[in-house]
Amino acid sequence: MVGWLYVPAIAPVLAGHKPEVAAEVVSIVRWLCVSEPLFCLSMVIIGGMQGAGDTKRPLWIGLVSLWGLRLPIAVVLSLGTGTVIFSGIQLPFGYAMGAIGAWIAMSFTQGVQGFLAAWAWKQGKWKTMKV
C-alpha cells in the first residue's frame, strides 16, 4: 500500500527526473504491488512444503509458473510482431509493450504461482512425506 501511494513522489528521483522513465517506474511498481501478496504467500508455502520433504511439487509449480507461463507471456507482451527471437524465427504476434509487458507477465505469473502453491498446500500431501 505504501509503495502504491508514494511511488509517484519517489519515482522522479529514482529515474533521474526524466518524466517518461518516472511514469514507467510508477506503472511497474504498481503492477508489483498487486502481485506481491500472492508471491509472498507462495514463497512461504513452498518453503514449508520443501522443509517438510515435499520438493517435487514446488519444483513443478516453479517450472510451470516461471518457464511455462512467465517466459512466453513476457516475450509476447514485451516484443512486437515480427521480432526475430531466435535464429531467424520471427514472433508471429506480439504487443510491443516493452518493459511494462515483461513486468505485467511477471506480476501475473507471481499470482499464478501463489494460487498453485496454496492449492498444493491445501491438498496436504506434504504432511505424509518421509524425510
Phi, psi and omega in degrees: 000318180297316179300319181299317185283320189261352182298326177297332179279329184271327186305317180300325178293315180293330184266012179067030179058036174257111188302320182291324178288318179299320178297321178291322177299315179300314180298314181296313181297322179292323174299317180293325178300326180289321188267342185300321179302318178291325178294318177299317177302314181295321180296318180293313182294315180297318176298320178295317179295318179295320178296330178276358177101355178272094184255338184287316182293319173299325176299313181292324176299315178295316180297316181295311186286324183272306184273322183283328182247306188301310184299307180295322180294319179297320179297313183293318182286324187272329183259157181268164176301134178089358178294133177285120183256336180192125175042050177082356178282127182261148176289121184292333176205151180193161185255352176052046180271353179068217184299324179301318179299318179295320179288327174297316178299318179296315180298316180298313183288335172295320176296316178299317179299319178298314179295318179296319179295317179297320178296315179296320179297316182298328178297329174078012180295337179296338182288338185256008182286141175262126182261000000 
